[in-house]
Amino acid sequence: MLKKCGYESDVAENGQKGVEANSNNNYNVILMDCGMPVMDGFEATREIRKREKELNKDRVTIVALTAHAFDEIKDKCDEAGMDEFITKPLQLNTIKDLLDSIMPEECKT
C-alpha cells in the first residue's frame, strides 16, 4: 500500500524490533500496529517517546493502526503518545490522504 502511495517503508515484525529500528533510523512517520507481538504498539510508542526525550531527538509522527474504533482505544493511543489514528481494514485512499498531509514532499519516491 505504501509503495502504491509513493512512499518507501521498512517493516518490523514486532514492537520491540520497531523500537530498535527507530533507534537506528530517522523516520518521518511510524505506522504503529497497536496489537503487535512481543511489545504491543502502545508500549513501543511509550518507549520511543521516552528515548526521544532522553536523547533530545525530534518527535517522530506515530500513526496508530487498530481494528478497534472505541473511544477507550483512542484515549489509550493518545496516552501512549500516538499522533494520529486509523482503523483497520486500511483503505488505500485513507492512508494516502493521511501520509500526503503529514509527509514532506521530498519524502515521496
Gaussian input, Z-matrix of N, CA and C with variables (Angstrom, degrees):
# hf/3-21g

backbone

0 1
 N
 C     1     B1
 C     2     B2     1     A1
 N     3     B3     2     A2     1     D1
 C     4     B4     3     A3     2     D2
 C     5     B5     4     A4     3     D3
 N     6     B6     5     A5     4     D4
 C     7     B7     6     A6     5     D5
 C     8     B8     7     A7     6     D6
 N     9     B9     8     A8     7     D7
 C    10    B10     9     A9     8     D8
 C    11    B11    10    A10     9     D9
 N    12    B12    11    A11    10    D10
 C    13    B13    12    A12    11    D11
 C    14    B14    13    A13    12    D12
 N    15    B15    14    A14    13    D13
 C    16    B16    15    A15    14    D14
 C    17    B17    16    A16    15    D15
 N    18    B18    17    A17    16    D16
 C    19    B19    18    A18    17    D17
 C    20    B20    19    A19    18    D18
 N    21    B21    20    A20    19    D19
 C    22    B22    21    A21    20    D20
 C    23    B23    22    A22    21    D21
 N    24    B24    23    A23    22    D22
 C    25    B25    24    A24    23    D23
 C    26    B26    25    A25    24    D24
 N    27    B27    26    A26    25    D25
 C    28    B28    27    A27    26    D26
 C    29    B29    28    A28    27    D27
 N    30    B30    29    A29    28    D28
 C    31    B31    30    A30    29    D29
 C    32    B32    31    A31    30    D30
 N    33    B33    32    A32    31    D31
 C    34    B34    33    A33    32    D32
 C    35    B35    34    A34    33    D33
 N    36    B36    35    A35    34    D34
 C    37    B37    36    A36    35    D35
 C    38    B38    37    A37    36    D36
 N    39    B39    38    A38    37    D37
 C    40    B40    39    A39    38    D38
 C    41    B41    40    A40    39    D39
 N    42    B42    41    A41    40    D40
 C    43    B43    42    A42    41    D41
 C    44    B44    43    A43    42    D42
 N    45    B45    44    A44    43    D43
 C    46    B46    45    A45    44    D44
 C    47    B47    46    A46    45    D45
 N    48    B48    47    A47    46    D46
 C    49    B49    48    A48    47    D47
 C    50    B50    49    A49    48    D48
 N    51    B51    50    A50    49    D49
 C    52    B52    51    A51    50    D50
 C    53    B53    52    A52    51    D51
 N    54    B54    53    A53    52    D52
 C    55    B55    54    A54    53    D53
 C    56    B56    55    A55    54    D54
 N    57    B57    56    A56    55    D55
 C    58    B58    57    A57    56    D56
 C    59    B59    58    A58    57    D57
 N    60    B60    59    A59    58    D58
 C    61    B61    60    A60    59    D59
 C    62    B62    61    A61    60    D60
 N    63    B63    62    A62    61    D61
 C    64    B64    63    A63    62    D62
 C    65    B65    64    A64    63    D63
 N    66    B66    65    A65    64    D64
 C    67    B67    66    A66    65    D65
 C    68    B68    67    A67    66    D66
 N    69    B69    68    A68    67    D67
 C    70    B70    69    A69    68    D68
 C    71    B71    70    A70    69    D69
 N    72    B72    71    A71    70    D70
 C    73    B73    72    A72    71    D71
 C    74    B74    73    A73    72    D72
 N    75    B75    74    A74    73    D73
 C    76    B76    75    A75    74    D74
 C    77    B77    76    A76    75    D75
 N    78    B78    77    A77    76    D76
 C    79    B79    78    A78    77    D77
 C    80    B80    79    A79    78    D78
 N    81    B81    80    A80    79    D79
 C    82    B82    81    A81    80    D80
 C    83    B83    82    A82    81    D81
 N    84    B84    83    A83    82    D82
 C    85    B85    84    A84    83    D83
 C    86    B86    85    A85    84    D84
 N    87    B87    86    A86    85    D85
 C    88    B88    87    A87    86    D86
 C    89    B89    88    A88    87    D87
 N    90    B90    89    A89    88    D88
 C    91    B91    90    A90    89    D89
 C    92    B92    91    A91    90    D90
 N    93    B93    92    A92    91    D91
 C    94    B94    93    A93    92    D92
 C    95    B95    94    A94    93    D93
 N    96    B96    95    A95    94    D94
 C    97    B97    96    A96    95    D95
 C    98    B98    97    A97    96    D96
 N    99    B99    98    A98    97    D97
 C   100   B100    99    A99    98    D98
 C   101   B101   100   A100    99    D99
 N   102   B102   101   A101   100   D100
 C   103   B103   102   A102   101   D101
 C   104   B104   103   A103   102   D102
 N   105   B105   104   A104   103   D103
 C   106   B106   105   A105   104   D104
 C   107   B107   106   A106   105   D105
 N   108   B108   107   A107   106   D106
 C   109   B109   108   A108   107   D107
 C   110   B110   109   A109   108   D108
 N   111   B111   110   A110   109   D109
 C   112   B112   111   A111   110   D110
 C   113   B113   112   A112   111   D111
 N   114   B114   113   A113   112   D112
 C   115   B115   114   A114   113   D113
 C   116   B116   115   A115   114   D114
 N   117   B117   116   A116   115   D115
 C   118   B118   117   A117   116   D116
 C   119   B119   118   A118   117   D117
 N   120   B120   119   A119   118   D118
 C   121   B121   120   A120   119   D119
 C   122   B122   121   A121   120   D120
 N   123   B123   122   A122   121   D121
 C   124   B124   123   A123   122   D122
 C   125   B125   124   A124   123   D123
 N   126   B126   125   A125   124   D124
 C   127   B127   126   A126   125   D125
 C   128   B128   127   A127   126   D126
 N   129   B129   128   A128   127   D127
 C   130   B130   129   A129   128   D128
 C   131   B131   130   A130   129   D129
 N   132   B132   131   A131   130   D130
 C   133   B133   132   A132   131   D131
 C   134   B134   133   A133   132   D132
 N   135   B135   134   A134   133   D133
 C   136   B136   135   A135   134   D134
 C   137   B137   136   A136   135   D135
 N   138   B138   137   A137   136   D136
 C   139   B139   138   A138   137   D137
 C   140   B140   139   A139   138   D138
 N   141   B141   140   A140   139   D139
 C   142   B142   141   A141   140   D140
 C   143   B143   142   A142   141   D141
 N   144   B144   143   A143   142   D142
 C   145   B145   144   A144   143   D143
 C   146   B146   145   A145   144   D144
 N   147   B147   146   A146   145   D145
 C   148   B148   147   A147   146   D146
 C   149   B149   148   A148   147   D147
 N   150   B150   149   A149   148   D148
 C   151   B151   150   A150   149   D149
 C   152   B152   151   A151   150   D150
 N   153   B153   152   A152   151   D151
 C   154   B154   153   A153   152   D152
 C   155   B155   154   A154   153   D153
 N   156   B156   155   A155   154   D154
 C   157   B157   156   A156   155   D155
 C   158   B158   157   A157   156   D156
 N   159   B159   158   A158   157   D157
 C   160   B160   159   A159   158   D158
 C   161   B161   160   A160   159   D159
 N   162   B162   161   A161   160   D160
 C   163   B163   162   A162   161   D161
 C   164   B164   163   A163   162   D162
 N   165   B165   164   A164   163   D163
 C   166   B166   165   A165   164   D164
 C   167   B167   166   A166   165   D165
 N   168   B168   167   A167   166   D166
 C   169   B169   168   A168   167   D167
 C   170   B170   169   A169   168   D168
 N   171   B171   170   A170   169   D169
 C   172   B172   171   A171   170   D170
 C   173   B173   172   A172   171   D171
 N   174   B174   173   A173   172   D172
 C   175   B175   174   A174   173   D173
 C   176   B176   175   A175   174   D174
 N   177   B177   176   A176   175   D175
 C   178   B178   177   A177   176   D176
 C   179   B179   178   A178   177   D177
 N   180   B180   179   A179   178   D178
 C   181   B181   180   A180   179   D179
 C   182   B182   181   A181   180   D180
 N   183   B183   182   A182   181   D181
 C   184   B184   183   A183   182   D182
 C   185   B185   184   A184   183   D183
 N   186   B186   185   A185   184   D184
 C   187   B187   186   A186   185   D185
 C   188   B188   187   A187   186   D186
 N   189   B189   188   A188   187   D187
 C   190   B190   189   A189   188   D188
 C   191   B191   190   A190   189   D189
 N   192   B192   191   A191   190   D190
 C   193   B193   192   A192   191   D191
 C   194   B194   193   A193   192   D192
 N   195   B195   194   A194   193   D193
 C   196   B196   195   A195   194   D194
 C   197   B197   196   A196   195   D195
 N   198   B198   197   A197   196   D196
 C   199   B199   198   A198   197   D197
 C   200   B200   199   A199   198   D198
 N   201   B201   200   A200   199   D199
 C   202   B202   201   A201   200   D200
 C   203   B203   202   A202   201   D201
 N   204   B204   203   A203   202   D202
 C   205   B205   204   A204   203   D203
 C   206   B206   205   A205   204   D204
 N   207   B207   206   A206   205   D205
 C   208   B208   207   A207   206   D206
 C   209   B209   208   A208   207   D207
 N   210   B210   209   A209   208   D208
 C   211   B211   210   A210   209   D209
 C   212   B212   211   A211   210   D210
 N   213   B213   212   A212   211   D211
 C   214   B214   213   A213   212   D212
 C   215   B215   214   A214   213   D213
 N   216   B216   215   A215   214   D214
 C   217   B217   216   A216   215   D215
 C   218   B218   217   A217   216   D216
 N   219   B219   218   A218   217   D217
 C   220   B220   219   A219   218   D218
 C   221   B221   220   A220   219   D219
 N   222   B222   221   A221   220   D220
 C   223   B223   222   A222   221   D221
 C   224   B224   223   A223   222   D222
 N   225   B225   224   A224   223   D223
 C   226   B226   225   A225   224   D224
 C   227   B227   226   A226   225   D225
 N   228   B228   227   A227   226   D226
 C   229   B229   228   A228   227   D227
 C   230   B230   229   A229   228   D228
 N   231   B231   230   A230   229   D229
 C   232   B232   231   A231   230   D230
 C   233   B233   232   A232   231   D231
 N   234   B234   233   A233   232   D232
 C   235   B235   234   A234   233   D233
 C   236   B236   235   A235   234   D234
 N   237   B237   236   A236   235   D235
 C   238   B238   237   A237   236   D236
 C   239   B239   238   A238   237   D237
 N   240   B240   239   A239   238   D238
 C   241   B241   240   A240   239   D239
 C   242   B242   241   A241   240   D240
 N   243   B243   242   A242   241   D241
 C   244   B244   243   A243   242   D242
 C   245   B245   244   A244   243   D243
 N   246   B246   245   A245   244   D244
 C   247   B247   246   A246   245   D245
 C   248   B248   247   A247   246   D246
 N   249   B249   248   A248   247   D247
 C   250   B250   249   A249   248   D248
 C   251   B251   250   A250   249   D249
 N   252   B252   251   A251   250   D250
 C   253   B253   252   A252   251   D251
 C   254   B254   253   A253   252   D252
 N   255   B255   254   A254   253   D253
 C   256   B256   255   A255   254   D254
 C   257   B257   256   A256   255   D255
 N   258   B258   257   A257   256   D256
 C   259   B259   258   A258   257   D257
 C   260   B260   259   A259   258   D258
 N   261   B261   260   A260   259   D259
 C   262   B262   261   A261   260   D260
 C   263   B263   262   A262   261   D261
 N   264   B264   263   A263   262   D262
 C   265   B265   264   A264   263   D263
 C   266   B266   265   A265   264   D264
 N   267   B267   266   A266   265   D265
 C   268   B268   267   A267   266   D266
 C   269   B269   268   A268   267   D267
 N   270   B270   269   A269   268   D268
 C   271   B271   270   A270   269   D269
 C   272   B272   271   A271   270   D270
 N   273   B273   272   A272   271   D271
 C   274   B274   273   A273   272   D272
 C   275   B275   274   A274   273   D273
 N   276   B276   275   A275   274   D274
 C   277   B277   276   A276   275   D275
 C   278   B278   277   A277   276   D276
 N   279   B279   278   A278   277   D277
 C   280   B280   279   A279   278   D278
 C   281   B281   280   A280   279   D279
 N   282   B282   281   A281   280   D280
 C   283   B283   282   A282   281   D281
 C   284   B284   283   A283   282   D282
 N   285   B285   284   A284   283   D283
 C   286   B286   285   A285   284   D284
 C   287   B287   286   A286   285   D285
 N   288   B288   287   A287   286   D286
 C   289   B289   288   A288   287   D287
 C   290   B290   289   A289   288   D288
 N   291   B291   290   A290   289   D289
 C   292   B292   291   A291   290   D290
 C   293   B293   292   A292   291   D291
 N   294   B294   293   A293   292   D292
 C   295   B295   294   A294   293   D293
 C   296   B296   295   A295   294   D294
 N   297   B297   296   A296   295   D295
 C   298   B298   297   A297   296   D296
 C   299   B299   298   A298   297   D297
 N   300   B300   299   A299   298   D298
 C   301   B301   300   A300   299   D299
 C   302   B302   301   A301   300   D300
 N   303   B303   302   A302   301   D301
 C   304   B304   303   A303   302   D302
 C   305   B305   304   A304   303   D303
 N   306   B306   305   A305   304   D304
 C   307   B307   306   A306   305   D305
 C   308   B308   307   A307   306   D306
 N   309   B309   308   A308   307   D307
 C   310   B310   309   A309   308   D308
 C   311   B311   310   A310   309   D309
 N   312   B312   311   A311   310   D310
 C   313   B313   312   A312   311   D311
 C   314   B314   313   A313   312   D312
 N   315   B315   314   A314   313   D313
 C   316   B316   315   A315   314   D314
 C   317   B317   316   A316   315   D315
 N   318   B318   317   A317   316   D316
 C   319   B319   318   A318   317   D317
 C   320   B320   319   A319   318   D318
 N   321   B321   320   A320   319   D319
 C   322   B322   321   A321   320   D320
 C   323   B323   322   A322   321   D321
 N   324   B324   323   A323   322   D322
 C   325   B325   324   A324   323   D323
 C   326   B326   325   A325   324   D324

   B1=1.4564
   B2=1.5316
   B3=1.3301
   B4=1.4609
   B5=1.5181
   B6=1.3077
   B7=1.4620
   B8=1.5301
   B9=1.3273
   B10=1.4657
   B11=1.5234
   B12=1.3293
   B13=1.4676
   B14=1.5328
   B15=1.3333
   B16=1.4517
   B17=1.5126
   B18=1.3353
   B19=1.4598
   B20=1.5237
   B21=1.3295
   B22=1.4574
   B23=1.5218
   B24=1.3345
   B25=1.4659
   B26=1.5226
   B27=1.3017
   B28=1.4539
   B29=1.5228
   B30=1.3175
   B31=1.4617
   B32=1.5242
   B33=1.3202
   B34=1.4666
   B35=1.5238
   B36=1.3211
   B37=1.4618
   B38=1.5199
   B39=1.3373
   B40=1.4619
   B41=1.5291
   B42=1.3065
   B43=1.4616
   B44=1.5161
   B45=1.3144
   B46=1.4639
   B47=1.5263
   B48=1.3293
   B49=1.4665
   B50=1.5287
   B51=1.3120
   B52=1.4582
   B53=1.5196
   B54=1.3248
   B55=1.4676
   B56=1.5228
   B57=1.3318
   B58=1.4630
   B59=1.5215
   B60=1.3267
   B61=1.4626
   B62=1.5217
   B63=1.3208
   B64=1.4572
   B65=1.5282
   B66=1.3213
   B67=1.4643
   B68=1.5252
   B69=1.3347
   B70=1.4608
   B71=1.5225
   B72=1.3280
   B73=1.4726
   B74=1.5172
   B75=1.3067
   B76=1.4658
   B77=1.5243
   B78=1.3131
   B79=1.4541
   B80=1.5230
   B81=1.3411
   B82=1.4570
   B83=1.5211
   B84=1.3320
   B85=1.4658
   B86=1.5237
   B87=1.3227
   B88=1.4611
   B89=1.5237
   B90=1.3313
   B91=1.4582
   B92=1.5189
   B93=1.3233
   B94=1.4666
   B95=1.5232
   B96=1.3373
   B97=1.4575
   B98=1.5234
   B99=1.2935
   B100=1.4668
   B101=1.5213
   B102=1.3280
   B103=1.4504
   B104=1.5191
   B105=1.3135
   B106=1.4685
   B107=1.5227
   B108=1.3524
   B109=1.4683
   B110=1.5308
   B111=1.3068
   B112=1.4663
   B113=1.5240
   B114=1.3194
   B115=1.4686
   B116=1.5229
   B117=1.3340
   B118=1.4649
   B119=1.5273
   B120=1.3130
   B121=1.4584
   B122=1.5144
   B123=1.3230
   B124=1.4635
   B125=1.5244
   B126=1.3288
   B127=1.4655
   B128=1.5314
   B129=1.3280
   B130=1.4625
   B131=1.5268
   B132=1.3216
   B133=1.4660
   B134=1.5218
   B135=1.3322
   B136=1.4656
   B137=1.5290
   B138=1.3248
   B139=1.4683
   B140=1.5378
   B141=1.3158
   B142=1.4701
   B143=1.5230
   B144=1.3270
   B145=1.4703
   B146=1.5327
   B147=1.3277
   B148=1.4657
   B149=1.5294
   B150=1.3107
   B151=1.4695
   B152=1.5224
   B153=1.3277
   B154=1.4686
   B155=1.5287
   B156=1.3274
   B157=1.4704
   B158=1.5235
   B159=1.3358
   B160=1.4677
   B161=1.5258
   B162=1.3317
   B163=1.4580
   B164=1.5234
   B165=1.3312
   B166=1.4639
   B167=1.5320
   B168=1.3443
   B169=1.4651
   B170=1.5209
   B171=1.3340
   B172=1.4595
   B173=1.5279
   B174=1.3148
   B175=1.4664
   B176=1.5248
   B177=1.3249
   B178=1.4566
   B179=1.5336
   B180=1.3150
   B181=1.4586
   B182=1.5266
   B183=1.3316
   B184=1.4665
   B185=1.5264
   B186=1.3345
   B187=1.4609
   B188=1.5256
   B189=1.3179
   B190=1.4637
   B191=1.5245
   B192=1.3373
   B193=1.4633
   B194=1.5160
   B195=1.3187
   B196=1.4593
   B197=1.5238
   B198=1.3079
   B199=1.4623
   B200=1.5205
   B201=1.3292
   B202=1.4606
   B203=1.5327
   B204=1.3185
   B205=1.4561
   B206=1.5325
   B207=1.3134
   B208=1.4593
   B209=1.5194
   B210=1.3354
   B211=1.4640
   B212=1.5262
   B213=1.3399
   B214=1.4683
   B215=1.5293
   B216=1.3284
   B217=1.4717
   B218=1.5243
   B219=1.3126
   B220=1.4706
   B221=1.5261
   B222=1.3184
   B223=1.4667
   B224=1.5235
   B225=1.3232
   B226=1.4635
   B227=1.5390
   B228=1.3266
   B229=1.4731
   B230=1.5256
   B231=1.3193
   B232=1.4678
   B233=1.5272
   B234=1.3222
   B235=1.4742
   B236=1.5257
   B237=1.3228
   B238=1.4669
   B239=1.5272
   B240=1.3406
   B241=1.4622
   B242=1.5172
   B243=1.3275
   B244=1.4642
   B245=1.5254
   B246=1.3295
   B247=1.4663
   B248=1.5195
   B249=1.3151
   B250=1.4595
   B251=1.5228
   B252=1.3444
   B253=1.4582
   B254=1.5234
   B255=1.3311
   B256=1.4676
   B257=1.5261
   B258=1.3383
   B259=1.4635
   B260=1.5232
   B261=1.3284
   B262=1.4593
   B263=1.5126
   B264=1.2889
   B265=1.4495
   B266=1.5287
   B267=1.3260
   B268=1.4583
   B269=1.5208
   B270=1.3075
   B271=1.4592
   B272=1.5294
   B273=1.3142
   B274=1.4603
   B275=1.5256
   B276=1.3163
   B277=1.4696
   B278=1.5314
   B279=1.3149
   B280=1.4670
   B281=1.5201
   B282=1.3109
   B283=1.4617
   B284=1.5230
   B285=1.3334
   B286=1.4690
   B287=1.5177
   B288=1.3212
   B289=1.4663
   B290=1.5254
   B291=1.3265
   B292=1.4595
   B293=1.5256
   B294=1.3322
   B295=1.4650
   B296=1.5213
   B297=1.3232
   B298=1.4634
   B299=1.5242
   B300=1.3256
   B301=1.4717
   B302=1.5290
   B303=1.3537
   B304=1.4633
   B305=1.5246
   B306=1.3288
   B307=1.4614
   B308=1.5215
   B309=1.3343
   B310=1.4688
   B311=1.5298
   B312=1.3087
   B313=1.4644
   B314=1.5256
   B315=1.3142
   B316=1.4644
   B317=1.5266
   B318=1.3332
   B319=1.4686
   B320=1.5183
   B321=1.2999
   B322=1.4596
   B323=1.5180
   B324=1.3395
   B325=1.4571
   B326=1.5043
   A1=111.07
   A2=115.75
   A3=118.82
   A4=111.42
   A5=116.55
   A6=120.31
   A7=110.05
   A8=116.84
   A9=120.91
   A10=111.54
   A11=115.92
   A12=121.01
   A13=111.62
   A14=116.94
   A15=120.63
   A16=114.57
   A17=117.37
   A18=121.14
   A19=110.90
   A20=115.38
   A21=121.90
   A22=108.19
   A23=115.65
   A24=117.59
   A25=110.78
   A26=115.15
   A27=124.62
   A28=106.48
   A29=116.73
   A30=121.11
   A31=108.65
   A32=115.75
   A33=121.98
   A34=106.90
   A35=116.08
   A36=119.87
   A37=113.96
   A38=117.25
   A39=120.43
   A40=109.19
   A41=116.43
   A42=121.03
   A43=114.02
   A44=116.61
   A45=120.09
   A46=110.34
   A47=116.77
   A48=120.33
   A49=110.64
   A50=117.46
   A51=121.17
   A52=111.88
   A53=116.53
   A54=121.14
   A55=109.61
   A56=116.73
   A57=120.94
   A58=111.33
   A59=117.27
   A60=121.19
   A61=110.77
   A62=116.28
   A63=119.54
   A64=111.28
   A65=117.36
   A66=121.07
   A67=111.89
   A68=115.91
   A69=120.88
   A70=114.23
   A71=117.45
   A72=121.84
   A73=110.13
   A74=115.60
   A75=121.78
   A76=108.34
   A77=115.77
   A78=120.69
   A79=110.85
   A80=115.33
   A81=121.30
   A82=110.83
   A83=115.58
   A84=121.93
   A85=108.07
   A86=115.77
   A87=121.63
   A88=107.58
   A89=116.02
   A90=121.17
   A91=105.71
   A92=116.42
   A93=122.33
   A94=110.73
   A95=115.56
   A96=120.56
   A97=108.05
   A98=116.82
   A99=120.75
   A100=112.47
   A101=118.51
   A102=121.42
   A103=114.83
   A104=118.60
   A105=120.80
   A106=111.58
   A107=115.77
   A108=119.57
   A109=112.07
   A110=116.23
   A111=127.23
   A112=110.74
   A113=117.79
   A114=123.66
   A115=105.45
   A116=117.90
   A117=118.85
   A118=110.94
   A119=115.57
   A120=121.14
   A121=114.45
   A122=117.21
   A123=120.55
   A124=110.13
   A125=115.45
   A126=120.56
   A127=110.45
   A128=117.18
   A129=121.02
   A130=110.63
   A131=117.07
   A132=120.40
   A133=110.90
   A134=116.77
   A135=119.36
   A136=111.10
   A137=116.91
   A138=121.19
   A139=110.86
   A140=117.12
   A141=120.40
   A142=110.09
   A143=117.34
   A144=120.72
   A145=110.69
   A146=117.37
   A147=122.02
   A148=110.08
   A149=116.50
   A150=120.88
   A151=111.93
   A152=116.43
   A153=119.15
   A154=110.50
   A155=115.58
   A156=120.13
   A157=111.14
   A158=116.58
   A159=120.76
   A160=112.22
   A161=116.10
   A162=120.88
   A163=113.30
   A164=115.91
   A165=121.90
   A166=111.25
   A167=115.78
   A168=122.21
   A169=109.97
   A170=115.57
   A171=120.34
   A172=109.79
   A173=115.46
   A174=121.63
   A175=109.71
   A176=116.17
   A177=121.75
   A178=108.38
   A179=116.54
   A180=120.71
   A181=108.78
   A182=116.34
   A183=121.50
   A184=108.50
   A185=114.16
   A186=121.77
   A187=108.59
   A188=116.64
   A189=122.17
   A190=110.02
   A191=115.67
   A192=122.10
   A193=106.89
   A194=116.79
   A195=120.14
   A196=110.70
   A197=115.64
   A198=121.05
   A199=111.31
   A200=117.01
   A201=121.53
   A202=111.01
   A203=116.05
   A204=120.86
   A205=111.90
   A206=117.16
   A207=121.19
   A208=110.64
   A209=116.37
   A210=120.80
   A211=111.64
   A212=117.22
   A213=119.86
   A214=111.13
   A215=116.30
   A216=120.25
   A217=109.59
   A218=117.48
   A219=120.31
   A220=109.78
   A221=116.92
   A222=120.69
   A223=111.04
   A224=116.68
   A225=121.41
   A226=110.11
   A227=117.45
   A228=121.70
   A229=110.35
   A230=116.87
   A231=120.95
   A232=111.13
   A233=116.07
   A234=120.84
   A235=111.92
   A236=117.49
   A237=121.45
   A238=111.50
   A239=116.60
   A240=120.09
   A241=114.45
   A242=116.65
   A243=120.18
   A244=109.21
   A245=115.47
   A246=120.62
   A247=114.29
   A248=116.45
   A249=122.66
   A250=108.10
   A251=115.90
   A252=121.35
   A253=108.66
   A254=117.16
   A255=121.76
   A256=107.72
   A257=115.73
   A258=119.41
   A259=110.58
   A260=113.56
   A261=121.34
   A262=108.89
   A263=119.40
   A264=126.38
   A265=110.40
   A266=115.00
   A267=121.00
   A268=110.09
   A269=114.63
   A270=121.41
   A271=107.52
   A272=117.05
   A273=121.69
   A274=111.52
   A275=117.46
   A276=119.42
   A277=111.98
   A278=117.83
   A279=120.95
   A280=110.62
   A281=116.88
   A282=120.43
   A283=110.35
   A284=117.87
   A285=121.23
   A286=111.04
   A287=116.51
   A288=119.95
   A289=111.33
   A290=116.86
   A291=120.41
   A292=110.69
   A293=116.75
   A294=119.51
   A295=111.76
   A296=117.41
   A297=119.92
   A298=111.71
   A299=116.70
   A300=119.70
   A301=112.87
   A302=117.97
   A303=119.08
   A304=114.38
   A305=117.63
   A306=120.31
   A307=111.02
   A308=116.40
   A309=119.24
   A310=110.01
   A311=117.23
   A312=122.08
   A313=112.03
   A314=117.68
   A315=120.49
   A316=113.21
   A317=117.55
   A318=121.15
   A319=112.56
   A320=117.62
   A321=119.50
   A322=108.94
   A323=116.05
   A324=120.22
   A325=110.92
   D1=-44.08
   D2=-177.86
   D3=-64.96
   D4=-38.82
   D5=177.56
   D6=-62.69
   D7=-41.90
   D8=177.60
   D9=-62.60
   D10=-28.93
   D11=179.02
   D12=-82.70
   D13=-8.19
   D14=178.64
   D15=94.37
   D16=22.40
   D17=-177.82
   D18=-123.03
   D19=148.67
   D20=172.88
   D21=-90.17
   D22=155.22
   D23=-179.74
   D24=-150.93
   D25=158.93
   D26=168.80
   D27=-113.49
   D28=155.77
   D29=179.95
   D30=-122.78
   D31=134.12
   D32=174.10
   D33=-115.23
   D34=132.39
   D35=-174.31
   D36=-77.89
   D37=-12.30
   D38=175.93
   D39=-157.25
   D40=172.32
   D41=-176.05
   D42=-62.24
   D43=-38.73
   D44=-179.51
   D45=-63.80
   D46=-43.29
   D47=177.94
   D48=-67.05
   D49=-31.22
   D50=175.74
   D51=-65.08
   D52=-42.90
   D53=177.18
   D54=-62.47
   D55=-44.49
   D56=179.00
   D57=-62.64
   D58=-43.65
   D59=178.86
   D60=-61.30
   D61=-40.97
   D62=179.14
   D63=-65.56
   D64=-32.91
   D65=178.52
   D66=-66.73
   D67=-27.03
   D68=-175.87
   D69=-101.68
   D70=0.77
   D71=-176.75
   D72=-139.81
   D73=163.73
   D74=175.14
   D75=-112.02
   D76=82.23
   D77=-178.98
   D78=-78.13
   D79=148.69
   D80=174.06
   D81=-84.36
   D82=-34.56
   D83=-177.83
   D84=-146.86
   D85=143.44
   D86=171.74
   D87=-118.93
   D88=125.44
   D89=172.00
   D90=-92.52
   D91=110.60
   D92=-170.02
   D93=-109.16
   D94=109.56
   D95=174.76
   D96=-70.59
   D97=124.93
   D98=-177.14
   D99=-68.61
   D100=-25.98
   D101=-174.09
   D102=-105.92
   D103=35.08
   D104=-179.61
   D105=-72.95
   D106=154.93
   D107=176.42
   D108=-77.04
   D109=172.65
   D110=178.65
   D111=66.85
   D112=-61.81
   D113=176.38
   D114=-137.01
   D115=116.32
   D116=-177.26
   D117=-69.02
   D118=170.04
   D119=-176.60
   D120=-61.88
   D121=-30.41
   D122=179.25
   D123=-68.46
   D124=-48.31
   D125=179.73
   D126=-65.48
   D127=-41.05
   D128=179.00
   D129=-62.31
   D130=-41.48
   D131=178.67
   D132=-64.67
   D133=-44.03
   D134=177.87
   D135=-59.61
   D136=-39.96
   D137=179.34
   D138=-67.28
   D139=-41.04
   D140=177.07
   D141=-62.34
   D142=-44.98
   D143=179.77
   D144=-63.52
   D145=-39.37
   D146=178.36
   D147=-61.84
   D148=-46.34
   D149=-179.48
   D150=-66.66
   D151=-36.05
   D152=177.18
   D153=-59.41
   D154=-44.55
   D155=179.75
   D156=-66.04
   D157=-46.41
   D158=-177.78
   D159=-61.74
   D160=-36.99
   D161=-176.33
   D162=-99.82
   D163=4.34
   D164=-179.23
   D165=54.25
   D166=43.29
   D167=179.45
   D168=-91.23
   D169=154.54
   D170=173.65
   D171=-62.01
   D172=148.12
   D173=179.97
   D174=-77.80
   D175=121.47
   D176=176.59
   D177=-83.57
   D178=142.54
   D179=176.54
   D180=-73.14
   D181=126.54
   D182=178.58
   D183=-116.40
   D184=124.20
   D185=-179.97
   D186=-105.52
   D187=120.21
   D188=178.00
   D189=-74.55
   D190=133.71
   D191=173.33
   D192=-117.54
   D193=120.63
   D194=-177.53
   D195=-149.70
   D196=153.05
   D197=175.79
   D198=-85.18
   D199=-6.09
   D200=-175.43
   D201=-108.37
   D202=124.71
   D203=-178.57
   D204=-104.87
   D205=20.93
   D206=-178.34
   D207=-73.27
   D208=150.00
   D209=178.28
   D210=-58.87
   D211=-34.97
   D212=-179.60
   D213=-63.11
   D214=-37.57
   D215=179.28
   D216=-70.85
   D217=-41.33
   D218=177.00
   D219=-60.44
   D220=-42.83
   D221=177.88
   D222=-62.83
   D223=-41.00
   D224=179.21
   D225=-63.90
   D226=-38.19
   D227=176.45
   D228=-63.60
   D229=-45.58
   D230=177.97
   D231=-60.54
   D232=-45.61
   D233=-178.89
   D234=-63.02
   D235=-32.84
   D236=179.84
   D237=-75.70
   D238=-20.81
   D239=179.52
   D240=107.80
   D241=15.95
   D242=177.49
   D243=-77.71
   D244=148.05
   D245=-173.67
   D246=-98.63
   D247=-33.58
   D248=-177.84
   D249=-132.06
   D250=170.85
   D251=-172.91
   D252=-146.94
   D253=123.27
   D254=176.11
   D255=-130.17
   D256=136.58
   D257=178.18
   D258=-96.48
   D259=149.02
   D260=175.56
   D261=-87.37
   D262=155.52
   D263=-0.40
   D264=-70.61
   D265=141.83
   D266=-179.05
   D267=-70.86
   D268=138.28
   D269=175.37
   D270=-107.94
   D271=136.57
   D272=-176.50
   D273=-54.87
   D274=-46.77
   D275=-177.63
   D276=-66.44
   D277=-32.12
   D278=179.25
   D279=-67.66
   D280=-47.65
   D281=-179.19
   D282=-68.10
   D283=-39.04
   D284=178.87
   D285=-63.65
   D286=-47.21
   D287=-179.93
   D288=-60.28
   D289=-43.15
   D290=-179.97
   D291=-64.23
   D292=-51.16
   D293=-178.54
   D294=-63.05
   D295=-40.92
   D296=178.24
   D297=-61.11
   D298=-29.65
   D299=-178.34
   D300=-81.06
   D301=-21.32
   D302=-175.78
   D303=-114.75
   D304=-14.55
   D305=-177.20
   D306=-92.35
   D307=140.27
   D308=173.44
   D309=-64.53
   D310=147.27
   D311=-177.66
   D312=-57.20
   D313=-36.67
   D314=-178.21
   D315=-66.64
   D316=-9.21
   D317=179.78
   D318=-85.51
   D319=-12.97
   D320=-179.90
   D321=-76.55
   D322=143.65
   D323=-179.77
   D324=-86.10

